[in-house]
Amino acid sequence: MANTSSAKKMVRKIERRTAVNKARRSRVRTYLRKVEEAIASGDQAAAQDALRVAQSEMFRAVSKGVVAKNTASRKVSRLSSRVKAISA
């Protein structure tokens, strides 16, 4: 356990930051799940709308440091190709 006052303060800061990051990650997953559900239903218009919102949310998470840039780009790329494949 932390002994010094600065170490105790760091523990408090880390707990707050962890809670915020956890909420952001959960929010991103929710939007990704909405895209998955739209793809599964076969509705391309809904899937495109959901993808647009999910993409902005993913890159917001990147800017906050929750998700790595390449990870977000890979996920968005794969989802967009799946959305495009619905019409084919």
PDB file of N, CA, C and O in Angstrom, chain B, residues numbered from 101:
ATOM      1  N   MET B 101       0.847  -1.190   0.000  1.00  0.00           N
ATOM      2  CA  MET B 101       0.000   0.000   0.000  1.00  0.00           C
ATOM      3  C   MET B 101       0.880   1.237   0.000  1.00  0.00           C
ATOM      4  O   MET B 101       2.020   1.206   0.464  1.00  0.00           O
ATOM      5  N   ALA B 102       0.337   2.322  -0.526  1.00  0.00           N
ATOM      6  CA  ALA B 102       1.104   3.561  -0.635  1.00  0.00           C
ATOM      7  C   ALA B 102       1.405   4.143   0.738  1.00  0.00           C
ATOM      8  O   ALA B 102       0.537   4.207   1.608  1.00  0.00           O
ATOM      9  N   ASN B 103       2.660   4.568   0.913  1.00  0.00           N
ATOM     10  CA  ASN B 103       3.080   5.138   2.192  1.00  0.00           C
ATOM     11  C   ASN B 103       3.074   6.657   2.174  1.00  0.00           C
ATOM     12  O   ASN B 103       2.541   7.294   3.082  1.00  0.00           O
ATOM     13  N   THR B 104       3.662   7.228   1.149  1.00  0.00           N
ATOM     14  CA  THR B 104       3.812   8.684   1.124  1.00  0.00           C
ATOM     15  C   THR B 104       2.531   9.341   0.655  1.00  0.00           C
ATOM     16  O   THR B 104       1.674   8.713   0.034  1.00  0.00           O
ATOM     17  N   SER B 105       2.422  10.633   0.972  1.00  0.00           N
ATOM     18  CA  SER B 105       1.219  11.360   0.587  1.00  0.00           C
ATOM     19  C   SER B 105       1.129  11.484  -0.934  1.00  0.00           C
ATOM     20  O   SER B 105       0.033  11.440  -1.491  1.00  0.00           O
ATOM     21  N   SER B 106       2.266  11.637  -1.608  1.00  0.00           N
ATOM     22  CA  SER B 106       2.231  11.752  -3.069  1.00  0.00           C
ATOM     23  C   SER B 106       1.803  10.429  -3.700  1.00  0.00           C
ATOM     24  O   SER B 106       1.086  10.417  -4.700  1.00  0.00           O
ATOM     25  N   ALA B 107       2.242   9.323  -3.116  1.00  0.00           N
ATOM     26  CA  ALA B 107       1.838   8.018  -3.637  1.00  0.00           C
ATOM     27  C   ALA B 107       0.339   7.790  -3.424  1.00  0.00           C
ATOM     28  O   ALA B 107      -0.335   7.219  -4.280  1.00  0.00           O
ATOM     29  N   LYS B 108      -0.173   8.239  -2.281  1.00  0.00           N
ATOM     30  CA  LYS B 108      -1.606   8.105  -2.013  1.00  0.00           C
ATOM     31  C   LYS B 108      -2.413   8.943  -2.997  1.00  0.00           C
ATOM     32  O   LYS B 108      -3.467   8.523  -3.473  1.00  0.00           O
ATOM     33  N   LYS B 109      -1.899  10.139  -3.293  1.00  0.00           N
ATOM     34  CA  LYS B 109      -2.583  11.002  -4.253  1.00  0.00           C
ATOM     35  C   LYS B 109      -2.574  10.358  -5.640  1.00  0.00           C
ATOM     36  O   LYS B 109      -3.576  10.411  -6.355  1.00  0.00           O
ATOM     37  N   MET B 110      -1.462   9.758  -6.018  1.00  0.00           N
ATOM     38  CA  MET B 110      -1.381   9.092  -7.317  1.00  0.00           C
ATOM     39  C   MET B 110      -2.387   7.947  -7.405  1.00  0.00           C
ATOM     40  O   MET B 110      -2.993   7.730  -8.454  1.00  0.00           O
ATOM     41  N   VAL B 111      -2.562   7.220  -6.312  1.00  0.00           N
ATOM     42  CA  VAL B 111      -3.541   6.129  -6.293  1.00  0.00           C
ATOM     43  C   VAL B 111      -4.938   6.685  -6.555  1.00  0.00           C
ATOM     44  O   VAL B 111      -5.712   6.101  -7.314  1.00  0.00           O
ATOM     45  N   ARG B 112      -5.262   7.824  -5.919  1.00  0.00           N
ATOM     46  CA  ARG B 112      -6.570   8.442  -6.136  1.00  0.00           C
ATOM     47  C   ARG B 112      -6.732   8.893  -7.586  1.00  0.00           C
ATOM     48  O   ARG B 112      -7.787   8.693  -8.189  1.00  0.00           O
ATOM     49  N   LYS B 113      -5.686   9.500  -8.141  1.00  0.00           N
ATOM     50  CA  LYS B 113      -5.746   9.974  -9.525  1.00  0.00           C
ATOM     51  C   LYS B 113      -5.923   8.816 -10.500  1.00  0.00           C
ATOM     52  O   LYS B 113      -6.707   8.892 -11.446  1.00  0.00           O
ATOM     53  N   ILE B 114      -5.176   7.743 -10.247  1.00  0.00           N
ATOM     54  CA  ILE B 114      -5.251   6.580 -11.134  1.00  0.00           C
ATOM     55  C   ILE B 114      -6.648   5.964 -11.088  1.00  0.00           C
ATOM     56  O   ILE B 114      -7.170   5.542 -12.120  1.00  0.00           O
ATOM     57  N   GLU B 115      -7.256   5.907  -9.908  1.00  0.00           N
ATOM     58  CA  GLU B 115      -8.611   5.361  -9.788  1.00  0.00           C
ATOM     59  C   GLU B 115      -9.601   6.185 -10.600  1.00  0.00           C
ATOM     60  O   GLU B 115     -10.450   5.630 -11.298  1.00  0.00           O
ATOM     61  N   ARG B 116      -9.493   7.516 -10.510  1.00  0.00           N
ATOM     62  CA  ARG B 116     -10.395   8.380 -11.273  1.00  0.00           C
ATOM     63  C   ARG B 116     -10.190   8.200 -12.775  1.00  0.00           C
ATOM     64  O   ARG B 116     -11.152   8.083 -13.534  1.00  0.00           O
ATOM     65  N   ARG B 117      -8.918   8.180 -13.194  1.00  0.00           N
ATOM     66  CA  ARG B 117      -8.604   8.040 -14.613  1.00  0.00           C
ATOM     67  C   ARG B 117      -9.083   6.691 -15.149  1.00  0.00           C
ATOM     68  O   ARG B 117      -9.584   6.600 -16.269  1.00  0.00           O
ATOM     69  N   THR B 118      -8.923   5.646 -14.332  1.00  0.00           N
ATOM     70  CA  THR B 118      -9.363   4.309 -14.730  1.00  0.00           C
ATOM     71  C   THR B 118     -10.869   4.282 -14.943  1.00  0.00           C
ATOM     72  O   THR B 118     -11.358   3.686 -15.903  1.00  0.00           O
ATOM     73  N   ALA B 119     -11.600   4.930 -14.044  1.00  0.00           N
ATOM     74  CA  ALA B 119     -13.059   4.960 -14.170  1.00  0.00           C
ATOM     75  C   ALA B 119     -13.480   5.685 -15.444  1.00  0.00           C
ATOM     76  O   ALA B 119     -14.396   5.242 -16.137  1.00  0.00           O
ATOM     77  N   VAL B 120     -12.823   6.786 -15.753  1.00  0.00           N
ATOM     78  CA  VAL B 120     -13.154   7.556 -16.955  1.00  0.00           C
ATOM     79  C   VAL B 120     -12.841   6.740 -18.201  1.00  0.00           C
ATOM     80  O   VAL B 120     -13.651   6.676 -19.126  1.00  0.00           O
ATOM     81  N   ASN B 121     -11.662   6.114 -18.226  1.00  0.00           N
ATOM     82  CA  ASN B 121     -11.270   5.325 -19.391  1.00  0.00           C
ATOM     83  C   ASN B 121     -12.190   4.127 -19.581  1.00  0.00           C
ATOM     84  O   ASN B 121     -12.510   3.746 -20.707  1.00  0.00           O
ATOM     85  N   LYS B 122     -12.611   3.537 -18.458  1.00  0.00           N
ATOM     86  CA  LYS B 122     -13.517   2.391 -18.527  1.00  0.00           C
ATOM     87  C   LYS B 122     -14.845   2.810 -19.150  1.00  0.00           C
ATOM     88  O   LYS B 122     -15.409   2.082 -19.966  1.00  0.00           O
ATOM     89  N   ALA B 123     -15.339   3.976 -18.766  1.00  0.00           N
ATOM     90  CA  ALA B 123     -16.594   4.485 -19.316  1.00  0.00           C
ATOM     91  C   ALA B 123     -16.450   4.769 -20.811  1.00  0.00           C
ATOM     92  O   ALA B 123     -17.352   4.468 -21.593  1.00  0.00           O
ATOM     93  N   ARG B 124     -15.323   5.344 -21.203  1.00  0.00           N
ATOM     94  CA  ARG B 124     -15.094   5.638 -22.621  1.00  0.00           C
ATOM     95  C   ARG B 124     -15.024   4.359 -23.443  1.00  0.00           C
ATOM     96  O   ARG B 124     -15.603   4.271 -24.526  1.00  0.00           O
ATOM     97  N   ARG B 125     -14.312   3.374 -22.920  1.00  0.00           N
ATOM     98  CA  ARG B 125     -14.178   2.105 -23.635  1.00  0.00           C
ATOM     99  C   ARG B 125     -15.545   1.432 -23.773  1.00  0.00           C
ATOM    100  O   ARG B 125     -15.858   0.868 -24.821  1.00  0.00           O
ATOM    101  N   SER B 126     -16.353   1.490 -22.720  1.00  0.00           N
ATOM    102  CA  SER B 126     -17.685   0.904 -22.750  1.00  0.00           C
ATOM    103  C   SER B 126     -18.557   1.606 -23.784  1.00  0.00           C
ATOM    104  O   SER B 126     -19.324   0.966 -24.503  1.00  0.00           O
ATOM    105  N   ARG B 127     -18.430   2.921 -23.849  1.00  0.00           N
ATOM    106  CA  ARG B 127     -19.198   3.711 -24.817  1.00  0.00           C
ATOM    107  C   ARG B 127     -18.837   3.321 -26.247  1.00  0.00           C
ATOM    108  O   ARG B 127     -19.713   3.185 -27.101  1.00  0.00           O
ATOM    109  N   VAL B 128     -17.552   3.145 -26.499  1.00  0.00           N
ATOM    110  CA  VAL B 128     -17.094   2.737 -27.828  1.00  0.00           C
ATOM    111  C   VAL B 128     -17.661   1.369 -28.171  1.00  0.00           C
ATOM    112  O   VAL B 128     -18.148   1.158 -29.282  1.00  0.00           O
ATOM    113  N   ARG B 129     -17.603   0.448 -27.234  1.00  0.00           N
ATOM    114  CA  ARG B 129     -18.104  -0.906 -27.489  1.00  0.00           C
ATOM    115  C   ARG B 129     -19.595  -0.903 -27.789  1.00  0.00           C
ATOM    116  O   ARG B 129     -20.071  -1.683 -28.615  1.00  0.00           O
ATOM    117  N   THR B 130     -20.332  -0.020 -27.114  1.00  0.00           N
ATOM    118  CA  THR B 130     -21.770   0.083 -27.355  1.00  0.00           C
ATOM    119  C   THR B 130     -22.041   0.486 -28.797  1.00  0.00           C
ATOM    120  O   THR B 130     -22.892  -0.100 -29.465  1.00  0.00           O
ATOM    121  N   TYR B 131     -21.310   1.493 -29.273  1.00  0.00           N
ATOM    122  CA  TYR B 131     -21.520   1.947 -30.649  1.00  0.00           C
ATOM    123  C   TYR B 131     -21.085   0.891 -31.658  1.00  0.00           C
ATOM    124  O   TYR B 131     -21.720   0.734 -32.701  1.00  0.00           O
ATOM    125  N   LEU B 132     -20.014   0.169 -31.363  1.00  0.00           N
ATOM    126  CA  LEU B 132     -19.589  -0.912 -32.261  1.00  0.00           C
ATOM    127  C   LEU B 132     -20.644  -2.017 -32.304  1.00  0.00           C
ATOM    128  O   LEU B 132     -20.905  -2.592 -33.360  1.00  0.00           O
ATOM    129  N   ARG B 133     -21.247  -2.309 -31.152  1.00  0.00           N
ATOM    130  CA  ARG B 133     -22.284  -3.328 -31.103  1.00  0.00           C
ATOM    131  C   ARG B 133     -23.499  -2.907 -31.926  1.00  0.00           C
ATOM    132  O   ARG B 133     -24.136  -3.743 -32.567  1.00  0.00           O
ATOM    133  N   LYS B 134     -23.822  -1.607 -31.910  1.00  0.00           N
ATOM    134  CA  LYS B 134     -24.955  -1.127 -32.708  1.00  0.00           C
ATOM    135  C   LYS B 134     -24.694  -1.324 -34.198  1.00  0.00           C
ATOM    136  O   LYS B 134     -25.608  -1.650 -34.955  1.00  0.00           O
ATOM    137  N   VAL B 135     -23.449  -1.126 -34.617  1.00  0.00           N
ATOM    138  CA  VAL B 135     -23.102  -1.364 -36.023  1.00  0.00           C
ATOM    139  C   VAL B 135     -23.260  -2.845 -36.342  1.00  0.00           C
ATOM    140  O   VAL B 135     -23.831  -3.205 -37.372  1.00  0.00           O
ATOM    141  N   GLU B 136     -22.756  -3.700 -35.461  1.00  0.00           N
ATOM    142  CA  GLU B 136     -22.862  -5.151 -35.663  1.00  0.00           C
ATOM    143  C   GLU B 136     -24.321  -5.576 -35.797  1.00  0.00           C
ATOM    144  O   GLU B 136     -24.658  -6.395 -36.651  1.00  0.00           O
ATOM    145  N   GLU B 137     -25.182  -5.017 -34.950  1.00  0.00           N
ATOM    146  CA  GLU B 137     -26.600  -5.383 -34.993  1.00  0.00           C
ATOM    147  C   GLU B 137     -27.246  -4.916 -36.292  1.00  0.00           C
ATOM    148  O   GLU B 137     -28.078  -5.621 -36.864  1.00  0.00           O
ATOM    149  N   ALA B 138     -26.865  -3.729 -36.759  1.00  0.00           N
ATOM    150  CA  ALA B 138     -27.416  -3.221 -38.018  1.00  0.00           C
ATOM    151  C   ALA B 138     -26.952  -4.082 -39.192  1.00  0.00           C
ATOM    152  O   ALA B 138     -27.713  -4.337 -40.126  1.00  0.00           O
ATOM    153  N   ILE B 139     -25.692  -4.527 -39.135  1.00  0.00           N
ATOM    154  CA  ILE B 139     -25.174  -5.410 -40.191  1.00  0.00           C
ATOM    155  C   ILE B 139     -25.933  -6.735 -40.171  1.00  0.00           C
ATOM    156  O   ILE B 139     -26.305  -7.262 -41.219  1.00  0.00           O
ATOM    157  N   ALA B 140     -26.157  -7.266 -38.975  1.00  0.00           N
ATOM    158  CA  ALA B 140     -26.852  -8.546 -38.843  1.00  0.00           C
ATOM    159  C   ALA B 140     -28.290  -8.457 -39.350  1.00  0.00           C
ATOM    160  O   ALA B 140     -28.815  -9.422 -39.906  1.00  0.00           O
ATOM    161  N   SER B 141     -28.927  -7.298 -39.158  1.00  0.00           N
ATOM    162  CA  SER B 141     -30.305  -7.135 -39.615  1.00  0.00           C
ATOM    163  C   SER B 141     -30.383  -6.958 -41.127  1.00  0.00           C
ATOM    164  O   SER B 141     -31.445  -7.148 -41.721  1.00  0.00           O
ATOM    165  N   GLY B 142     -29.255  -6.593 -41.757  1.00  0.00           N
ATOM    166  CA  GLY B 142     -29.223  -6.449 -43.204  1.00  0.00           C
ATOM    167  C   GLY B 142     -29.676  -5.095 -43.703  1.00  0.00           C
ATOM    168  O   GLY B 142     -29.861  -4.914 -44.906  1.00  0.00           O
ATOM    169  N   ASP B 143     -29.859  -4.142 -42.809  1.00  0.00           N
ATOM    170  CA  ASP B 143     -30.303  -2.796 -43.176  1.00  0.00           C
ATOM    171  C   ASP B 143     -29.080  -1.919 -43.430  1.00  0.00           C
ATOM    172  O   ASP B 143     -28.410  -1.484 -42.494  1.00  0.00           O
ATOM    173  N   GLN B 144     -28.797  -1.665 -44.710  1.00  0.00           N
ATOM    174  CA  GLN B 144     -27.567  -0.945 -45.034  1.00  0.00           C
ATOM    175  C   GLN B 144     -27.624   0.518 -44.599  1.00  0.00           C
ATOM    176  O   GLN B 144     -26.612   1.062 -44.156  1.00  0.00           O
ATOM    177  N   ALA B 145     -28.777   1.162 -44.714  1.00  0.00           N
ATOM    178  CA  ALA B 145     -28.895   2.563 -44.326  1.00  0.00           C
ATOM    179  C   ALA B 145     -28.636   2.727 -42.826  1.00  0.00           C
ATOM    180  O   ALA B 145     -27.905   3.625 -42.407  1.00  0.00           O
ATOM    181  N   ALA B 146     -29.235   1.860 -42.035  1.00  0.00           N
ATOM    182  CA  ALA B 146     -29.031   1.918 -40.589  1.00  0.00           C
ATOM    183  C   ALA B 146     -27.584   1.596 -40.244  1.00  0.00           C
ATOM    184  O   ALA B 146     -27.007   2.200 -39.339  1.00  0.00           O
ATOM    185  N   ALA B 147     -26.999   0.649 -40.962  1.00  0.00           N
ATOM    186  CA  ALA B 147     -25.612   0.269 -40.711  1.00  0.00           C
ATOM    187  C   ALA B 147     -24.669   1.422 -41.029  1.00  0.00           C
ATOM    188  O   ALA B 147     -23.709   1.655 -40.293  1.00  0.00           O
ATOM    189  N   GLN B 148     -24.927   2.146 -42.113  1.00  0.00           N
ATOM    190  CA  GLN B 148     -24.081   3.282 -42.470  1.00  0.00           C
ATOM    191  C   GLN B 148     -24.180   4.392 -41.435  1.00  0.00           C
ATOM    192  O   GLN B 148     -23.174   4.999 -41.067  1.00  0.00           O
ATOM    193  N   ASP B 149     -25.398   4.654 -40.967  1.00  0.00           N
ATOM    194  CA  ASP B 149     -25.570   5.674 -39.930  1.00  0.00           C
ATOM    195  C   ASP B 149     -24.848   5.273 -38.648  1.00  0.00           C
ATOM    196  O   ASP B 149     -24.153   6.081 -38.032  1.00  0.00           O
ATOM    197  N   ALA B 150     -25.022   4.017 -38.259  1.00  0.00           N
ATOM    198  CA  ALA B 150     -24.378   3.529 -37.041  1.00  0.00           C
ATOM    199  C   ALA B 150     -22.862   3.549 -37.185  1.00  0.00           C
ATOM    200  O   ALA B 150     -22.149   3.854 -36.230  1.00  0.00           O
ATOM    201  N   LEU B 151     -22.371   3.223 -38.376  1.00  0.00           N
ATOM    202  CA  LEU B 151     -20.925   3.235 -38.606  1.00  0.00           C
ATOM    203  C   LEU B 151     -20.359   4.645 -38.509  1.00  0.00           C
ATOM    204  O   LEU B 151     -19.278   4.849 -37.957  1.00  0.00           O
ATOM    205  N   ARG B 152     -21.087   5.613 -39.043  1.00  0.00           N
ATOM    206  CA  ARG B 152     -20.613   6.998 -38.988  1.00  0.00           C
ATOM    207  C   ARG B 152     -20.474   7.465 -37.538  1.00  0.00           C
ATOM    208  O   ARG B 152     -19.483   8.102 -37.180  1.00  0.00           O
ATOM    209  N   VAL B 153     -21.457   7.149 -36.715  1.00  0.00           N
ATOM    210  CA  VAL B 153     -21.408   7.538 -35.304  1.00  0.00           C
ATOM    211  C   VAL B 153     -20.305   6.772 -34.577  1.00  0.00           C
ATOM    212  O   VAL B 153     -19.576   7.340 -33.764  1.00  0.00           O
ATOM    213  N   ALA B 154     -20.189   5.480 -34.875  1.00  0.00           N
ATOM    214  CA  ALA B 154     -19.175   4.648 -34.220  1.00  0.00           C
ATOM    215  C   ALA B 154     -17.768   5.091 -34.605  1.00  0.00           C
ATOM    216  O   ALA B 154     -16.854   5.054 -33.782  1.00  0.00           O
ATOM    217  N   GLN B 155     -17.598   5.505 -35.843  1.00  0.00           N
ATOM    218  CA  GLN B 155     -16.290   5.942 -36.301  1.00  0.00           C
ATOM    219  C   GLN B 155     -15.843   7.187 -35.547  1.00  0.00           C
ATOM    220  O   GLN B 155     -14.697   7.270 -35.106  1.00  0.00           O
ATOM    221  N   SER B 156     -16.738   8.150 -35.398  1.00  0.00           N
ATOM    222  CA  SER B 156     -16.371   9.366 -34.672  1.00  0.00           C
ATOM    223  C   SER B 156     -16.065   9.042 -33.208  1.00  0.00           C
ATOM    224  O   SER B 156     -15.165   9.626 -32.604  1.00  0.00           O
ATOM    225  N   GLU B 157     -16.826   8.108 -32.655  1.00  0.00           N
ATOM    226  CA  GLU B 157     -16.598   7.717 -31.251  1.00  0.00           C
ATOM    227  C   GLU B 157     -15.257   6.996 -31.093  1.00  0.00           C
ATOM    228  O   GLU B 157     -14.545   7.205 -30.111  1.00  0.00           O
ATOM    229  N   MET B 158     -14.922   6.153 -32.059  1.00  0.00           N
ATOM    230  CA  MET B 158     -13.636   5.443 -32.015  1.00  0.00           C
ATOM    231  C   MET B 158     -12.474   6.427 -32.044  1.00  0.00           C
ATOM    232  O   MET B 158     -11.529   6.303 -31.265  1.00  0.00           O
ATOM    233  N   PHE B 159     -12.544   7.403 -32.942  1.00  0.00           N
ATOM    234  CA  PHE B 159     -11.429   8.330 -33.066  1.00  0.00           C
ATOM    235  C   PHE B 159     -11.384   9.334 -31.920  1.00  0.00           C
ATOM    236  O   PHE B 159     -10.330   9.901 -31.631  1.00  0.00           O
ATOM    237  N   ARG B 160     -12.521   9.557 -31.270  1.00  0.00           N
ATOM    238  CA  ARG B 160     -12.497  10.357 -30.047  1.00  0.00           C
ATOM    239  C   ARG B 160     -11.754   9.582 -28.956  1.00  0.00           C
ATOM    240  O   ARG B 160     -10.985  10.160 -28.187  1.00  0.00           O
ATOM    241  N   ALA B 161     -11.992   8.268 -28.898  1.00  0.00           N
ATOM    242  CA  ALA B 161     -11.284   7.427 -27.929  1.00  0.00           C
ATOM    243  C   ALA B 161      -9.787   7.416 -28.219  1.00  0.00           C
ATOM    244  O   ALA B 161      -8.973   7.364 -27.297  1.00  0.00           O
ATOM    245  N   VAL B 162      -9.422   7.464 -29.503  1.00  0.00           N
ATOM    246  CA  VAL B 162      -8.002   7.524 -29.870  1.00  0.00           C
ATOM    247  C   VAL B 162      -7.394   8.807 -29.347  1.00  0.00           C
ATOM    248  O   VAL B 162      -6.299   8.794 -28.785  1.00  0.00           O
ATOM    249  N   SER B 163      -8.093   9.917 -29.527  1.00  0.00           N
ATOM    250  CA  SER B 163      -7.543  11.201 -29.090  1.00  0.00           C
ATOM    251  C   SER B 163      -7.419  11.264 -27.577  1.00  0.00           C
ATOM    252  O   SER B 163      -6.576  11.995 -27.055  1.00  0.00           O
ATOM    253  N   LYS B 164      -8.248  10.507 -26.864  1.00  0.00           N
ATOM    254  CA  LYS B 164      -8.174  10.479 -25.400  1.00  0.00           C
ATOM    255  C   LYS B 164      -7.177   9.439 -24.892  1.00  0.00           C
ATOM    256  O   LYS B 164      -6.906   9.369 -23.693  1.00  0.00           O
ATOM    257  N   GLY B 165      -6.633   8.634 -25.800  1.00  0.00           N
ATOM    258  CA  GLY B 165      -5.625   7.660 -25.400  1.00  0.00           C
ATOM    259  C   GLY B 165      -6.180   6.344 -24.903  1.00  0.00           C
ATOM    260  O   GLY B 165      -5.451   5.552 -24.306  1.00  0.00           O
ATOM    261  N   VAL B 166      -7.462   6.094 -25.139  1.00  0.00           N
ATOM    262  CA  VAL B 166      -8.077   4.859 -24.665  1.00  0.00           C
ATOM    263  C   VAL B 166      -7.788   3.711 -25.621  1.00  0.00           C
ATOM    264  O   VAL B 166      -7.583   2.573 -25.199  1.00  0.00           O
ATOM    265  N   VAL B 167      -7.774   4.025 -26.923  1.00  0.00           N
ATOM    266  CA  VAL B 167      -7.560   3.025 -27.963  1.00  0.00           C
ATOM    267  C   VAL B 167      -6.406   3.486 -28.831  1.00  0.00           C
ATOM    268  O   VAL B 167      -6.234   4.683 -29.061  1.00  0.00           O
ATOM    269  N   ALA B 168      -5.613   2.538 -29.313  1.00  0.00           N
ATOM    270  CA  ALA B 168      -4.510   2.877 -30.204  1.00  0.00           C
ATOM    271  C   ALA B 168      -5.053   3.260 -31.578  1.00  0.00           C
ATOM    272  O   ALA B 168      -6.098   2.766 -32.000  1.00  0.00           O
ATOM    273  N   LYS B 169      -4.343   4.135 -32.264  1.00  0.00           N
ATOM    274  CA  LYS B 169      -4.799   4.654 -33.552  1.00  0.00           C
ATOM    275  C   LYS B 169      -4.969   3.550 -34.593  1.00  0.00           C
ATOM    276  O   LYS B 169      -5.981   3.503 -35.293  1.00  0.00           O
ATOM    277  N   ASN B 170      -3.984   2.667 -34.695  1.00  0.00           N
ATOM    278  CA  ASN B 170      -4.067   1.592 -35.686  1.00  0.00           C
ATOM    279  C   ASN B 170      -5.209   0.634 -35.378  1.00  0.00           C
ATOM    280  O   ASN B 170      -5.850   0.117 -36.294  1.00  0.00           O
ATOM    281  N   THR B 171      -5.467   0.396 -34.107  1.00  0.00           N
ATOM    282  CA  THR B 171      -6.564  -0.478 -33.706  1.00  0.00           C
ATOM    283  C   THR B 171      -7.891   0.105 -34.167  1.00  0.00           C
ATOM    284  O   THR B 171      -8.732  -0.598 -34.727  1.00  0.00           O
ATOM    285  N   ALA B 172      -8.068   1.398 -33.926  1.00  0.00           N
ATOM    286  CA  ALA B 172      -9.310   2.057 -34.328  1.00  0.00           C
ATOM    287  C   ALA B 172      -9.459   2.040 -35.841  1.00  0.00           C
ATOM    288  O   ALA B 172     -10.542   1.768 -36.360  1.00  0.00           O
ATOM    289  N   SER B 173      -8.376   2.331 -36.547  1.00  0.00           N
ATOM    290  CA  SER B 173      -8.435   2.337 -38.008  1.00  0.00           C
ATOM    291  C   SER B 173      -8.770   0.959 -38.550  1.00  0.00           C
ATOM    292  O   SER B 173      -9.557   0.833 -39.488  1.00  0.00           O
ATOM    293  N   ARG B 174      -8.178  -0.073 -37.963  1.00  0.00           N
ATOM    294  CA  ARG B 174      -8.439  -1.445 -38.407  1.00  0.00           C
ATOM    295  C   ARG B 174      -9.901  -1.817 -38.194  1.00  0.00           C
ATOM    296  O   ARG B 174     -10.534  -2.388 -39.081  1.00  0.00           O
ATOM    297  N   LYS B 175     -10.439  -1.494 -37.016  1.00  0.00           N
ATOM    298  CA  LYS B 175     -11.825  -1.844 -36.719  1.00  0.00           C
ATOM    299  C   LYS B 175     -12.793  -1.109 -37.644  1.00  0.00           C
ATOM    300  O   LYS B 175     -13.748  -1.696 -38.152  1.00  0.00           O
ATOM    301  N   VAL B 176     -12.536   0.178 -37.857  1.00  0.00           N
ATOM    302  CA  VAL B 176     -13.412   0.962 -38.724  1.00  0.00           C
ATOM    303  C   VAL B 176     -13.341   0.444 -40.152  1.00  0.00           C
ATOM    304  O   VAL B 176     -14.363   0.351 -40.833  1.00  0.00           O
ATOM    305  N   SER B 177     -12.144   0.107 -40.608  1.00  0.00           N
ATOM    306  CA  SER B 177     -11.970  -0.400 -41.960  1.00  0.00           C
ATOM    307  C   SER B 177     -12.727  -1.704 -42.154  1.00  0.00           C
ATOM    308  O   SER B 177     -13.418  -1.881 -43.157  1.00  0.00           O
ATOM    309  N   ARG B 178     -12.603  -2.601 -41.215  1.00  0.00           N
ATOM    310  CA  ARG B 178     -13.275  -3.896 -41.335  1.00  0.00           C
ATOM    311  C   ARG B 178     -14.792  -3.745 -41.284  1.00  0.00           C
ATOM    312  O   ARG B 178     -15.516  -4.412 -42.022  1.00  0.00           O
ATOM    313  N   LEU B 179     -15.268  -2.856 -40.399  1.00  0.00           N
ATOM    314  CA  LEU B 179     -16.707  -2.646 -40.319  1.00  0.00           C
ATOM    315  C   LEU B 179     -17.239  -2.004 -41.596  1.00  0.00           C
ATOM    316  O   LEU B 179     -18.303  -2.382 -42.085  1.00  0.00           O
ATOM    317  N   SER B 180     -16.503  -1.035 -42.137  1.00  0.00           N
ATOM    318  CA  SER B 180     -16.980  -0.368 -43.340  1.00  0.00           C
ATOM    319  C   SER B 180     -17.027  -1.316 -44.526  1.00  0.00           C
ATOM    320  O   SER B 180     -17.921  -1.220 -45.367  1.00  0.00           O
ATOM    321  N   SER B 181     -16.065  -2.236 -44.600  1.00  0.00           N
ATOM    322  CA  SER B 181     -16.109  -3.208 -45.697  1.00  0.00           C
ATOM    323  C   SER B 181     -17.282  -4.158 -45.532  1.00  0.00           C
ATOM    324  O   SER B 181     -17.867  -4.596 -46.522  1.00  0.00           O
ATOM    325  N   ARG B 182     -17.631  -4.479 -44.302  1.00  0.00           N
ATOM    326  CA  ARG B 182     -18.800  -5.349 -44.058  1.00  0.00           C
ATOM    327  C   ARG B 182     -20.100  -4.621 -44.376  1.00  0.00           C
ATOM    328  O   ARG B 182     -21.042  -5.216 -44.899  1.00  0.00           O
ATOM    329  N   VAL B 183     -20.144  -3.319 -44.053  1.00  0.00           N
ATOM    330  CA  VAL B 183     -21.344  -2.532 -44.372  1.00  0.00           C
ATOM    331  C   VAL B 183     -21.504  -2.418 -45.878  1.00  0.00           C
ATOM    332  O   VAL B 183     -22.613  -2.517 -46.401  1.00  0.00           O
ATOM    333  N   LYS B 184     -20.394  -2.210 -46.573  1.00  0.00           N
ATOM    334  CA  LYS B 184     -20.431  -2.107 -48.032  1.00  0.00           C
ATOM    335  C   LYS B 184     -20.884  -3.416 -48.668  1.00  0.00           C
ATOM    336  O   LYS B 184     -21.548  -3.409 -49.705  1.00  0.00           O
ATOM    337  N   ALA B 185     -20.526  -4.535 -48.049  1.00  0.00           N
ATOM    338  CA  ALA B 185     -20.864  -5.849 -48.602  1.00  0.00           C
ATOM    339  C   ALA B 185     -22.349  -6.189 -48.456  1.00  0.00           C
ATOM    340  O   ALA B 185     -22.831  -7.127 -49.091  1.00  0.00           O
ATOM    341  N   ILE B 186     -23.071  -5.444 -47.633  1.00  0.00           N
ATOM    342  CA  ILE B 186     -24.499  -5.751 -47.449  1.00  0.00           C
ATOM    343  C   ILE B 186     -25.250  -5.588 -48.761  1.00  0.00           C
ATOM    344  O   ILE B 186     -26.109  -6.408 -49.085  1.00  0.00           O
ATOM    345  N   SER B 187     -24.941  -4.547 -49.517  1.00  0.00           N
ATOM    346  CA  SER B 187     -25.685  -4.282 -50.753  1.00  0.00           C
ATOM    347  C   SER B 187     -25.347  -5.283 -51.857  1.00  0.00           C
ATOM    348  O   SER B 187     -26.149  -5.520 -52.760  1.00  0.00           O
ATOM    349  N   ALA B 188     -24.146  -5.869 -51.773  1.00  0.00           N
ATOM    350  CA  ALA B 188     -23.717  -6.777 -52.844  1.00  0.00           C
ATOM    351  C   ALA B 188     -24.437  -8.107 -52.798  1.00  0.00           C
ATOM    352  O   ALA B 188     -24.185  -8.975 -53.634  1.00  0.00           O
TER     353      ALA B 188
END
